[in-house]
Amino acid sequence: MAERELQLDHETFSCCICLDLLKDPVTIPCGHSYCMSCVNTHWNGEVGKQSYSCPQCRQNFTWRPVLMKNTLLAALVEELSRCALPAAPVAHCSAAHGDVSCDLCSVRKVKAVKSCLQCLVSYCKEHLQPHYDVAALKKHKLVEPTENLQDNICSLHDEVMKMFCRTDQQCICYLCSVDGHKGHDTVLAVTKRHEMQRELEDSIQKIRQRIQEKQEQVDLLQSQTDDAIRCGNKAVGETDRVFTQIARLMERTRTEVKKHIRAQQEAEERRVNELQDKLQQEITELKRRYNNLERLSHTEDHSGFILTFPSLSKLSEESDFSASETRSFLFLDVVTSAVAELRDKLLDPSALDQAADEEDTGLPEDDAHTSVDSDEWLTLPEMNFHGQTMHGFQQELDTLAPERMFQLQNEVTSRAELLSYAHSVTLDPNTAHALLSLSAEDVIVRHMSSEQEHPEHPDRFTDFAQVLTKEALAGRCYLEVKGRCEDYFSVVVASKDIRREGPFDECSFGNNTMSWALDCYSDGYVFWHNKVSTTFTVTPSKKIGIFVDYIAGIVSFYSVTQEVALIHTVQTTFTQPLLAGIWLKDVADCAEICNISHH
């Protein structure tokens, strides 16, 4: 009796998952207890489901319960483990919810370990033993525990259905094959199973292939999502950078405008104060004469009156303070109008929508961040009381509008429009190679057969027959270069800090990241940048137009006749001041910077 009670104790304190005594026992909210590692392993397999359930009663928990060691159970299990008698065998463990129970256990249902297809009975380990010991039972077919074994019994003959009727597509027993299904196409159930097994394998293969295809689609969509996130983040970062530049440029412009306004204000104050001082001096002189004349009018010395009056009555020449000298503050209205126009342009939704439609979707990847602290970014014209210079100031403000940061050069379609940005430049003798000779006006360069006597200068090109301009290409500007040779000349836009001596890749125009060169031949053009060339087989012209929009990051080359034809456009981000340049390679080659300022 004591052994039976001890056996029951072992069963009571066993984990229904591992079927052993509880280790680190925990009790979940429904009241059942398990080994902590067992229930954790069970719940880890349910990750991704809507709830967590008890392995025995299947009660669901919305949130995964927090497991705490049951110290009372732990003490009882430890005390029980000290007993000499062994724990209850595994076969005596009760069947949990969802397990197949032994059909022969009458007092308490024990978990079945096998099912017999001949006996149509499920056995626990203890009741299964005869199938291993008795010769007649050893031939029975044992399978994993299976529910609803009675479905394999023929309802008419109470026999195991071991046949399959292909005619009626149903399982039958042997008696059915000679009775109700006589003459039908019948086979053994195992034969039909083998046929269906092949279909099953084909279905598994198809499903596996479909899963693989769907997974590839999921991976592709995930890749597209990652690309969208990466591009979005890059676009947001680029947008923040651009608008930071705009904000800084606007702040600098505001400071410059205020400085010019204050300078004009102070100049006007000085002019008015000088006029006031001069008038005050004249008033003082006139008062003195008035007093003298007043006293003379009361004198009784007739001879003295006659002698004194001529000198007192003669007035000095009066200053002419005409309206033309009284300057108004009209320049303040001009400045206010220019700033208001810029404000309206920035706040105009239609203008912003149009700019968004024209925005280029490609973002530069290799270009460095633009430095907005460079003095080359913005050059404000000298402001005075006349409207002409304020017009130039208005044009400069227009270039700061956000939409200008995204416009491409394809909007410039006529030479007349390009000439509105005409920029006068001259060649810098200090940069000319020793084989180059410049004209007196520094607008014509010629390749000589022998070196010229140029003074040493750190800006001079020492290895290639190249020359740069003195003036920088800031804002929007346009210039034209005419070739005066038979075959070849090269026009260039280059960073001011391009190397003047050293390796070919660092100094020669078009073979580095700091220059953009167009080689002009008698049968076409070749554009060079960073050692990469692009050929344009079009009818060439001796005159080439160069357009630069510094803020928008645009360089365009045009073939110029009566009109212009776009050859090539580059959009990038400039980090340094830009200069125009010319490269001549053969003796007697010559090029000239055209004078288009009168346009």
Stockholm file with secondary structure:
# STOCKHOLM 1.0

chainA/1-599         MAERELQLDHETFSCCICLDLLKDPVTIPCGHSYCMSCVNTHWNGEVGKQSYSCPQCRQNFTWRPVLMKNTLLAALVEELSRCALPAAPVAHCSAAHGDVSCDLCSVRKVKAVKSCLQCLVSYCKEHLQPHYDVAALKKHKLVEPTENLQDNICSLHDEVMKMFCRTDQQCICYLCSVDGHKGHDTVLAVTKRHEMQRELEDSIQKIRQRIQEKQEQVDLLQSQTDDAIRCGNKAVGETDRVFTQIARLMERTRTEVKKHIRAQQEAEERRVNELQDKLQQEITELKRRYNNLERLSHTEDHSGFILTFPSLSKLSEESDFSASETRSFLFLDVVTSAVAELRDKLLDPSALDQAADEEDTGLPEDDAHTSVDSDEWLTLPEMNFHGQTMHGFQQELDTLAPERMFQLQNEVTSRAELLSYAHSVTLDPNTAHALLSLSAEDVIVRHMSSEQEHPEHPDRFTDFAQVLTKEALAGRCYLEVKGRCEDYFSVVVASKDIRREGPFDECSFGNNTMSWALDCYSDGYVFWHNKVSTTFTVTPSKKIGIFVDYIAGIVSFYSVTQEVALIHTVQTTFTQPLLAGIWLKDVADCAEICNISHH
#=GR chainA/1-599 SS CHHHHHHHHHHHTBCTTTSSBCSSEEECTTSCEEEHHHHHHHHHTTTTSSCEECTTTCCEESSCCCCCBCHHHHHHHHHHHTSSSCCCCGGGSBCCTTSCBCSSCCSSCBBCSEEETTTTEEECHHHHTHHHHCHHHHTSCEESCCSCGGGGBCTTTCCBCCEEETTTTEEECHHHHHTTTTTSCEEEHHHHHHHHHHHHHHHHHHHHHHHHHHHHHHHHHHHHHHHHHHHHHHHHHHHHHHHHHHHHHHHHHHHHHHHHHHHHHHHHHHHHHHHHHHHHHHHHHHHHHHHHHHHHTTCCCHHHHHHHHHHHHCCCCCCCCCGGGSCCCHHHHHHHHHHHHHHHHHHCHHHHHHHHHHCCSCCCSSCCCCCTTCTTSCCCCCCCSSHHHHHHHHHHHHTTSGGGGTCCGGGCCCHHHHHTTBCCCCBCGGGCCTTEEECTTSCEEEECSSCCCCCCCTTSCSSSSEEEBSSCCCSEEEEEEEECSSSCEEEEEEETTCCSSSCHHHHSTTSSTTEEEEEEETTEEEEEETTEEEEECSCCCSEEEEEEETTTTEEEEEEESSSEEEEEEEECCCCSCEEEEEECCSTTCEEEECCCTTC
#=GC SS_cons         CHHHHHHHHHHHTBCTTTSSBCSSEEECTTSCEEEHHHHHHHHHTTTTSSCEECTTTCCEESSCCCCCBCHHHHHHHHHHHTSSSCCCCGGGSBCCTTSCBCSSCCSSCBBCSEEETTTTEEECHHHHTHHHHCHHHHTSCEESCCSCGGGGBCTTTCCBCCEEETTTTEEECHHHHHTTTTTSCEEEHHHHHHHHHHHHHHHHHHHHHHHHHHHHHHHHHHHHHHHHHHHHHHHHHHHHHHHHHHHHHHHHHHHHHHHHHHHHHHHHHHHHHHHHHHHHHHHHHHHHHHHHHHHHTTCCCHHHHHHHHHHHHCCCCCCCCCGGGSCCCHHHHHHHHHHHHHHHHHHCHHHHHHHHHHCCSCCCSSCCCCCTTCTTSCCCCCCCSSHHHHHHHHHHHHTTSGGGGTCCGGGCCCHHHHHTTBCCCCBCGGGCCTTEEECTTSCEEEECSSCCCCCCCTTSCSSSSEEEBSSCCCSEEEEEEEECSSSCEEEEEEETTCCSSSCHHHHSTTSSTTEEEEEEETTEEEEEETTEEEEECSCCCSEEEEEEETTTTEEEEEEESSSEEEEEEEECCCCSCEEEEEECCSTTCEEEECCCTTC
//
